[in-house]
Structures are given as structure tokens and as C-alpha cells.
Amino acid sequence: YTITDYHEYHDVQFPCILRHDIDYSIERAVRFAKQEKELGVKSTYFVLVSSDFYNIFSCDVGEKIQQLIEYGHEVGLHFDETVYEKNEAYEERIIDYILKERDLLAQVCGREVSVVSMHRPSKKVLEKNLEIPEMVNSYSKELFQEFKYVSDSRMRWREDVMTYIKEKRYSKMQILTHAFWYKEKACGIKELLNGFLKEAEGERYRILEQNF
């Protein structure tokens, strides 16, 4: 496979799009992105505008988003539909909400944001095959059905991804990983989550120290 992105895959034989959703920790995403850079790999990192775990408008997070870009990766919007009240107006305005969040993220990036992925998308949103002006929808019918899509959701691969790759079993692949689940030393999900909570305590102290 040739590692490519959401814009160039048409020109590639056996394209493989690498994608990373930043659900909890932008710090771990930056560490992951640095390793990819050292391997000569470029991928797409999807950032939440509505995260409860990080604020894209804080100076520290903004700098980390710039690091992702400096490492040669693309930054896309990770859109969480659960933030919005589900009613008839929502159904009609979902694309407006996506574009509004896109523009906010673009301010932080200092460049256009042209790719969106859905955070835990509902069946209804997936079936809509949303066409968003000047944006690539990573869950479009083409990218989600014509590509073999695999994910490490909740620290678990549900399919034998390495066999697919070695055998070139599919003509196109889209691989989603969450940098949050990876550390230098392998560990279980409970240990990993406890480590994240301890890191958060240290981060709170650091922020308090800077503000007093």
C-alpha cells in the first residue's frame, strides 16, 4: 500500500489513508505524530472543537496543533453531533454546524480545514452521505464503503489488519487509530486510563502554577 491522504488517493494504486481521532489527549497525539514524522509518514489528525478534555483556543493546545502541522500532517475537524439538540432544525442545519466548527478550527490552524470525520456517528448521519461544501467527508459513501475501513476503537482491533496489509486483500484502505491508546511500553486499558488521570493531576498543578 501507498500511504496517502484524503485529497491525493485517486492518483495512487493501493492507497491507504491513515487517520487519527484526538478524543482525549492532544499531548499523546503530538508524540504519535512525531514518531510518524521520523518514519516519513504523513497522516490526518482530527481535532474536536467541542472537547471536554482540551480547549483549542488555549495557548498550549494551539501550539500543539501547530506542531502537528509542522510535522507535515493535515489537521481536520472531528465533529461531535451529540453536542447539538436533536430536532428538525438540527437535521436541516447539521452542515451549517460543521462549517461553523470548521471555521473556528481554521482560525487556530492559521490555514484552511478541508476534511471532517464524525465522532461516534449515528446511523442516520452515516446514511445521509453528507456533502459538505469544500470539505471531504471521511464517512462519505465512497470512503466508508469502497475503502476497507478498520479501527482500533477502545484499544481493540476487531479485524486482522496486518494480514489485510500483507496480503493486499483490499484495493483501498482507511485505517483509524487513536494515539491515546499507545505508549512506549505496552499496557492494559485500566493501567493506561489510570496513567491518564495521574497525568491530568500534574497538568492541573502546572496550569495553576502558571496562573499564580
Helices and strands as residue ranges (DSSP letters): E 2-4, G 9-11, E 15-22, H 26-38, E 44-48, H 59-70, E 74-79, G 81-83, H 88-109, E 115-118, H 123-128, E 136-137, H 141-141, I 142-146, E 148-151, G 153-155, H 161-167, E 173-177, G 179-181, H 189-211
